[in-house]
Amino acid sequence: MTTIPPDPSSGSRRDRRVRRAASSSGRTKIAGIACAAVLGAGVAVGIGVAAGGVDSQDTANAAPVRQVTREPTSTPSAPPPTTTTTLPTLHQPSPWTLPGFSGALGPGSDPAIVRAYQHRLVDLHFDPGAEDGNYGAATQYAVQTVQKIYGFPITGRLGAQEAFALAAFQYPAPLQVNGEGNRTEIDVTKQVLTVYENYQPRLVTTTSTGSGQHYCYNSPRVNPTRHICEVATTPSGRFAYTRWVKGWDKSPLGQLYQPYYFNGGIAVHGYPEVPTSAASHGCARIPMHIAEYYPMLVHVGDPVYVFGGQAAHILSSTAI
């Protein structure tokens, strides 16, 4: 906000004539001082320690009123009030106490212990599937997501470091600063997709984006006229969901389940296999159980932000 300083030559014309007559060498100096303050916040987490925080919001104060002497008929006035818009803060989860175990959890582990960790994953919006104590593919995908966020080895098994991370989990800062309340962020570097609803994480899941390999296809899909070869990339940028196809959608490169397109032929879609690394032709693959309800989380027009991707690169395009 910029505040325009009041007229330095305050006072009536009669006052100014008196001042000029009193001193021809008088001078008026004007000084302006501006300052800014930056607030920082830190978060400390740990197993067995409950941490509390206080959300803070910026407030805007109107500029101070400066009374100015005018002619008898004038009325002192103050600058118009100002307002500041503050985005909602990111709600961080509270620490949890989780059961201990030896070794690592995986398929066949104690159902009671697995169920406790599934419940925590659900609370954090990682979606491990049903809270049934069965350490199946859906739970492995959820654990892989945690491992990707923290930079742990991506095994899908839940060991001591994953248990510690879940007990004291804190959401990473959004990649898009001042982003819309309802949006999707795709982190190509970490291979993680996050859906925000009302500025809060609604879903955090593993994804698999463009592999960087070369591939070719004929276009258009019906009565093709060109043979195109390009690099499999998921380009960075701001996009928006344009259309959803219910069920399976046949593309020139294969079948996509429940695809929600956001950049031409690039979509978020379900796939039977979601590798731990980038392996698609450019789309963002997500687990099948999540693809079942994903179209209910997002809508046409919602923004999609992609970070860490490579620009699209067409190698050749020849007539058929």
C-alpha positions as CSV (number, residue, x, y, z in Angstrom):
1,M,0.0,0.0,0.0
2,T,1.3,3.5,-0.8
3,T,0.2,6.4,1.4
4,I,0.4,9.9,-0.2
5,P,1.8,12.3,2.4
6,P,-0.3,15.4,3.2
7,D,0.5,18.7,1.5
8,P,3.6,20.0,3.3
9,S,2.5,23.6,2.8
10,S,-0.3,23.4,5.4
11,G,-2.0,26.5,6.8
12,S,-3.9,29.4,5.3
13,R,-2.7,31.8,2.7
14,R,-2.5,34.4,5.4
15,D,-0.2,32.2,7.4
16,R,2.1,31.6,4.4
17,R,2.3,35.4,3.8
18,V,3.3,35.9,7.4
19,R,6.0,33.3,7.2
20,R,7.4,34.7,4.0
21,A,7.5,38.2,5.5
22,A,9.2,37.0,8.7
23,S,12.0,35.2,7.0
24,S,13.0,35.2,3.3
25,S,15.6,32.6,3.9
26,G,13.2,30.1,5.7
27,R,13.0,26.6,4.3
28,T,10.7,23.7,4.9
29,K,12.1,20.3,5.0
30,I,10.1,17.2,4.3
31,A,11.2,13.8,5.6
32,G,9.6,10.4,4.9
33,I,10.4,7.3,6.6
34,A,9.2,3.8,5.5
35,C,9.8,0.6,7.2
36,A,8.7,-3.0,6.7
37,A,8.7,-6.0,9.0
38,V,8.9,-9.6,8.0
39,L,7.5,-12.3,10.2
40,G,8.9,-15.8,10.2
41,A,7.5,-18.9,11.6
42,G,9.2,-22.2,12.6
43,V,7.7,-25.6,13.4
44,A,9.4,-28.2,15.6
45,V,8.0,-31.7,15.8
46,G,8.9,-34.9,17.6
47,I,7.5,-38.2,18.8
48,G,6.0,-38.1,22.2
49,V,6.0,-34.3,22.4
50,A,2.8,-32.3,21.8
51,A,3.4,-29.0,20.2
52,G,0.9,-26.2,20.0
53,G,0.9,-23.2,17.7
54,V,-1.0,-20.0,17.4
55,D,-2.2,-18.8,14.0
56,S,-1.4,-15.2,13.3
57,Q,-3.0,-12.9,10.8
58,D,-1.9,-9.6,9.4
59,T,-3.9,-6.6,10.3
60,A,-4.0,-3.4,8.4
61,N,-4.3,0.0,10.2
62,A,-5.5,3.1,8.5
63,A,-2.9,5.9,8.1
64,P,-2.9,8.3,11.1
65,V,-5.2,11.4,10.7
66,R,-3.3,14.6,10.3
67,Q,-5.3,17.7,11.3
68,V,-4.7,20.6,9.0
69,T,-5.7,24.2,9.6
70,R,-7.7,25.6,6.7
71,E,-10.0,28.4,6.0
72,P,-12.9,28.6,8.5
73,T,-15.3,26.8,6.1
74,S,-13.0,23.8,5.5
75,T,-13.4,20.4,7.3
76,P,-10.5,18.3,8.5
77,S,-10.4,14.9,6.7
78,A,-8.7,11.6,7.1
79,P,-7.3,9.3,4.4
80,P,-9.8,6.5,3.4
81,P,-9.5,3.3,5.4
82,T,-7.5,0.4,3.9
83,T,-8.0,-3.3,4.1
84,T,-5.6,-6.3,3.8
85,T,-6.6,-9.8,2.5
86,T,-5.0,-12.6,4.5
87,L,-5.2,-16.2,3.2
88,P,-6.2,-18.9,5.7
89,T,-3.3,-20.6,7.4
90,L,-2.4,-24.3,6.7
91,H,-3.9,-26.4,9.4
92,Q,-1.2,-28.7,10.8
93,P,-2.1,-32.1,12.3
94,S,-1.6,-32.8,16.0
95,P,1.0,-35.3,17.1
96,W,-0.3,-38.9,17.6
97,T,0.8,-41.8,19.7
98,L,1.1,-44.9,17.5
99,P,1.9,-48.5,18.5
100,G,5.4,-49.7,18.4
101,F,6.7,-52.7,16.5
102,S,9.8,-54.5,15.5
103,G,11.3,-54.6,12.0
104,A,9.0,-53.1,9.4
105,L,5.3,-53.4,8.6
106,G,4.2,-54.9,5.3
107,P,1.9,-57.5,3.8
108,G,1.0,-60.1,6.5
109,S,1.8,-57.8,9.5
110,D,-0.2,-57.7,12.7
111,P,-3.7,-56.4,11.6
112,A,-4.2,-54.4,14.8
113,I,-1.0,-52.5,14.3
114,V,-1.6,-52.0,10.6
115,R,-5.1,-50.7,11.3
116,A,-3.7,-48.1,13.7
117,Y,-1.3,-46.8,11.0
118,Q,-4.0,-46.9,8.4
119,H,-6.2,-44.7,10.6
120,R,-3.4,-42.2,10.9
121,L,-2.8,-42.2,7.1
122,V,-6.6,-41.6,6.6
123,D,-6.4,-38.7,9.1
124,L,-3.6,-37.1,7.1
125,H,-5.5,-37.6,3.8
126,F,-3.0,-40.2,2.3
127,D,-5.8,-42.7,1.6
128,P,-4.5,-46.2,2.4
129,G,-7.7,-47.8,1.4
130,A,-10.0,-49.5,3.9
131,E,-9.0,-49.5,7.6
132,D,-9.1,-53.2,7.7
133,G,-5.7,-54.2,9.0
134,N,-4.8,-55.6,5.5
135,Y,-1.5,-54.2,4.3
136,G,-2.4,-54.2,0.6
137,A,-1.5,-52.2,-2.4
138,A,-3.5,-49.1,-1.4
139,T,-1.6,-48.9,2.0
140,Q,1.7,-49.4,0.2
141,Y,0.9,-46.5,-2.1
142,A,0.1,-44.3,0.9
143,V,3.3,-45.2,2.6
144,Q,5.3,-44.6,-0.6
145,T,3.8,-41.1,-0.6
146,V,5.1,-40.4,2.9
147,Q,8.5,-41.8,1.8
148,K,8.6,-39.5,-1.2
149,I,7.7,-36.4,0.8
150,Y,10.5,-37.1,3.3
151,G,13.1,-38.4,0.8
152,F,13.2,-41.9,2.4
153,P,13.9,-45.0,0.4
154,I,10.7,-45.8,-1.5
155,T,9.9,-49.4,-0.4
156,G,6.2,-49.2,0.5
157,R,7.1,-50.8,3.8
158,L,6.6,-48.9,7.1
159,G,9.6,-48.9,9.3
160,A,10.8,-46.8,12.3
161,Q,11.5,-43.6,10.4
162,E,8.1,-43.8,8.7
163,A,6.4,-44.4,12.1
164,F,8.2,-41.3,13.5
165,A,7.3,-39.2,10.5
166,L,3.6,-40.2,10.8
167,A,3.4,-39.6,14.5
168,A,4.7,-36.0,14.2
169,F,3.6,-35.3,10.6
170,Q,3.5,-31.7,9.3
171,Y,2.3,-30.7,5.9
172,P,5.0,-29.2,3.6
173,A,4.4,-25.6,2.6
174,P,2.3,-25.3,-0.6
175,L,4.3,-25.0,-3.8
176,Q,2.1,-22.3,-5.2
177,V,2.3,-19.2,-3.0
178,N,-1.0,-17.5,-2.6
179,G,-2.7,-20.2,-4.7
180,E,-6.4,-20.6,-5.0
181,G,-8.3,-22.3,-2.3
182,N,-9.4,-25.2,-4.5
183,R,-6.4,-26.3,-6.7
184,T,-4.2,-29.3,-7.6
185,E,-0.4,-29.2,-7.2
186,I,1.8,-31.8,-9.0
187,D,5.3,-32.0,-7.7
188,V,7.2,-33.7,-10.6
189,T,10.5,-33.7,-8.6
190,K,9.0,-35.7,-5.7
191,Q,6.3,-37.5,-7.8
192,V,3.5,-36.4,-5.4
193,L,0.1,-34.9,-6.2
194,T,-1.8,-32.8,-3.7
195,V,-5.4,-31.6,-4.0
196,Y,-6.3,-28.6,-1.9
197,E,-9.9,-27.8,-0.8
198,N,-10.6,-24.5,0.9
199,Y,-6.8,-24.0,1.2
200,Q,-6.3,-27.3,3.1
201,P,-4.9,-30.6,1.8
202,R,-7.8,-32.9,0.8
203,L,-5.8,-35.6,-0.8
204,V,-2.0,-36.4,-0.9
205,T,-1.0,-39.2,-3.2
206,T,1.8,-40.8,-5.1
207,T,1.8,-40.1,-8.8
208,S,3.9,-41.0,-11.8
209,T,4.5,-38.4,-14.5
210,G,6.3,-38.1,-17.8
211,S,9.3,-40.5,-18.1
212,G,11.5,-38.4,-20.4
213,Q,11.6,-41.3,-22.9
214,H,10.9,-40.9,-26.6
215,Y,7.6,-42.2,-28.1
216,C,5.6,-42.0,-31.3
217,Y,1.9,-42.0,-32.2
218,N,-0.5,-41.3,-35.0
219,S,-2.8,-38.2,-34.9
220,P,-5.6,-37.6,-34.8
221,R,-7.1,-40.6,-33.2
222,V,-9.7,-41.2,-36.0
223,N,-8.4,-41.2,-39.6
224,P,-4.9,-40.1,-38.6
225,T,-2.9,-37.9,-41.0
226,R,0.4,-37.4,-39.1
227,H,3.0,-39.6,-37.4
228,I,4.4,-37.7,-34.4
229,C,7.4,-38.4,-32.2
230,E,8.1,-36.6,-29.0
231,V,9.6,-36.7,-25.5
232,A,7.4,-37.9,-22.6
233,T,7.2,-34.9,-20.4
234,T,4.8,-33.3,-17.9
235,P,5.4,-29.5,-18.6
236,S,5.5,-27.1,-15.7
237,G,2.9,-24.2,-15.5
238,R,-0.5,-23.2,-14.5
239,F,-3.3,-25.1,-16.2
240,A,-7.0,-25.9,-15.5
241,Y,-9.2,-28.9,-15.7
242,T,-11.1,-29.0,-19.0
243,R,-13.0,-32.2,-19.1
244,W,-13.6,-35.6,-17.4
245,V,-14.2,-38.9,-19.1
246,K,-16.1,-41.4,-17.0
247,G,-14.6,-44.9,-16.9
248,W,-12.0,-45.9,-19.5
249,D,-10.9,-43.5,-22.2
250,K,-8.9,-44.9,-25.2
251,S,-6.1,-42.6,-26.2
252,P,-3.5,-43.1,-29.0
253,L,-1.1,-44.3,-26.3
254,G,-3.4,-46.6,-24.3
255,Q,-6.3,-46.7,-21.9
256,L,-6.8,-44.1,-19.2
257,Y,-9.1,-44.7,-16.3
258,Q,-11.4,-41.8,-15.2
259,P,-9.1,-39.2,-16.8
260,Y,-9.5,-35.6,-15.9
261,Y,-7.7,-33.6,-18.6
262,F,-5.9,-30.3,-17.8
263,N,-3.3,-29.7,-20.6
264,G,-4.4,-30.9,-24.0
265,G,-4.1,-34.7,-23.9
266,I,-2.4,-34.7,-20.5
267,A,-4.6,-35.8,-17.6
268,V,-4.7,-37.0,-14.0
269,H,-6.0,-40.6,-14.4
270,G,-6.0,-44.0,-12.7
271,Y,-3.7,-46.8,-13.8
272,P,-3.3,-50.4,-12.6
273,E,0.4,-49.7,-11.9
274,V,1.8,-46.5,-10.4
275,P,5.6,-46.9,-10.4
276,T,7.6,-45.0,-7.7
277,S,9.3,-43.0,-10.4
278,A,8.2,-41.1,-13.6
279,A,7.0,-43.6,-16.1
280,S,4.1,-42.2,-18.1
281,H,3.9,-40.5,-21.5
282,G,3.1,-37.2,-19.7
283,C,0.0,-37.8,-17.7
284,A,-0.1,-38.0,-13.9
285,R,-1.0,-41.5,-13.0
286,I,-2.7,-42.2,-9.6
287,P,-3.8,-45.4,-7.9
288,M,-7.0,-47.0,-9.1
289,H,-8.8,-46.8,-5.8
290,I,-8.3,-43.0,-5.7
291,A,-9.2,-42.6,-9.4
292,E,-12.7,-44.0,-8.4
293,Y,-13.6,-40.9,-6.5
294,Y,-11.1,-38.3,-7.8
295,P,-13.6,-36.7,-10.2
296,M,-15.7,-35.7,-7.1
297,L,-12.7,-33.8,-5.6
298,V,-12.0,-31.5,-8.5
299,H,-14.1,-29.6,-11.1
300,V,-13.8,-28.2,-14.5
301,G,-12.0,-24.8,-14.2
302,D,-10.1,-25.7,-11.1
303,P,-6.4,-24.7,-11.5
304,V,-3.6,-27.3,-11.8
305,Y,-0.1,-26.2,-11.0
306,V,2.8,-28.4,-12.2
307,F,6.3,-27.9,-10.7
308,G,9.6,-29.3,-11.8
309,G,8.4,-30.5,-15.2
310,Q,10.2,-30.3,-18.5
311,A,8.9,-28.3,-21.5
312,A,7.1,-30.3,-24.2
313,H,9.5,-31.4,-27.0
314,I,8.3,-32.7,-30.3
315,L,11.0,-34.6,-32.2
316,S,9.3,-35.0,-35.5
317,S,6.0,-34.7,-37.3
318,T,5.5,-36.3,-40.7
319,A,2.5,-36.8,-42.9
320,I,1.2,-40.4,-43.2
